């Protein structure tokens, strides 16, 4: 593979990181998204000083949302 191919791959990965960073900066200011991570179906286990948190419903919701977005974007 050529170097220009890998350069494009790294530029795309960098752009994705920038977009994720911007999303994380804006996330607290979007109404309704503050519950993300505290949805019904997220598992929280507290016992003494130990807290186990498994965001099951949040993971399923984000997976569904990303699948729908990628399906629409990558449709040919």
N, C-alpha and C positions, 0 to 999 in steps of 0.2 A: 504494500500500500504506500501511496505517496505521502510525503510530509504535509502537503496541503490538505489532504483528507483529515489527518489528525489535528491540524490547526483548526479546521472547521468544527470538528467534534469538541475540542476544548473551548472554543468560543461559544458554542451552543450550551455546553455545560456551565460555563461562567455566566451566561445570560440567565440560565435557569436559577442559579444560586442568587443572582441579583434580584430576580423576580420573587423568589421565596423570601429573601430578606426584606424586601419592600412590603410583601404581604404580612410578614410578622410584625413590622412596624405599624401598619395600618390596622391590623386585626383588633386591637383593644378598642378602637374607635368606631367599629361597625356594630350597630345595634343588633342584638340577637345572637351574635357570635360569641358573646362572653360565656354562654352556656356550653360551648364546644369543649368537650373534655369532662363535662359534668352532666352528661345525658342519662336518662333512665336506661339501664342496661350496662352502664360502666360499672365495673366491679371494684369495690374498695374494701380492703380487709385491714382492720386496725386491731392490734393486740399489743398492749403495753407501748414500747418504744418503736415497734415495727409497723410500718404501713406498706401494704402491697396494693398497687393501683394498676388495673388492667382496663384500658378504655375500649372495651369490646364494641359497644354501639357507635362510638365516635369513629373507630376504625372502619366499621362496616359502612357508615354514612359517607366518609371521605372516599372510600374505595368505590362506592357506587357513583358518587359525583365525578371523580376523576375518570372512571370508565365511560360515563356519558360524554364528558367533555372531549376525551381523546377519540371516541367513536365519531363524534361530529366533526372534529378537526381533521382526522386522518381519513375520512371517507373519500373515496375517489369516484 
